[in-house]
Amino acid sequence: MKTNLVYFAWVRERIGKTEEEIELPEAVVTVGDLLIHLRGLGEEYETALQYPDVIRVAINQEHVEHDEKIAGAREIGIFPPMTGG
């Protein structure tokens, strides 16, 4: 399944890409699975996603939890924690 990934803020800076389309293995079913898979793609992904618990994810521009299934996602956004006041 091909999925369009969009990276934001320091996740984008560490991975070195704004977005990419990748083929995901069948075993990648949830957001948590996706983050684990991405960490295995190289040092830059490992660095960007080394603390997956703080990473926020949106499917089709709607924020979701890490146990959310990604089937049918047109776009998955990956964000660092939100800060500000």
N, C-alpha and C positions, 0 to 999 in steps of 0.2 A: 504494500500500500504506500503510495507516494503522499507525503505530507509536507505542507509549506510551513516552515518554522520562521518566526520573526523574533529577533533578539533586541532587547532594550537596555539602555544605560550601561552600567559596567559589565553586564553579561555580554553585550555586543562588543564592547571594547576588548574584553579578554578573549573572546572567541575570534574576533577579527572579521566578523561578517554581520551585516544588517539582517539578512535573511538567507534562507536556502531551502531547496526542496530536496528531501531525502526519501529513500525507500526504507520503510521500517519492516523488520522481521515480524512474522505472525505472533511471536511471543510478547511483543510490545502491545499491551492491551490498555494500560492505564497511564495517567500522567506520571506516576511514580516509576513505572517501567520505562517510560520514555527518558526520564532524567538519568536513570541507571545506564540505559543504552548510549545516550549521548556522551556520558563520562568516559565511555570506552572508545570514543572516536579519535582521541588524541590528547596531548598534554594541555592544549588551550581549552578544550572542553572540560577536562578534569579540573583545571584551575578555576574556571568560571562556575562550575557546578559542584565544587568540593563540599559545600554545605547545603545539600538539597532541601533540608527542612525550612530554610529561609527563602527559597526560590518560590516566586508566585507565577502562576500559569493561567492563561486565558485561552479558552477554546471558542473560536468564532467570536472573539471580542467580549467574552463573558468569563469573569474570573471563576475558577473551579478549584476544588480540593485535589490532592494528589491521588486519591482513589477513584477519580472520575475516569470513565472509559473514553478513549479518544476516537473510537470508530466513527467515521463520517465527518471528522473535523476537516474543514476547508483550510483553516489557519490556526496555528498554535503559537501564542505569544509567550515568551519567557522573560520574566522580569526579576530584578533584585527586590529586596524588601522596600516598601514605600516608606518615605520619611517626610518630614516637614511639619508645618503647623498651621 
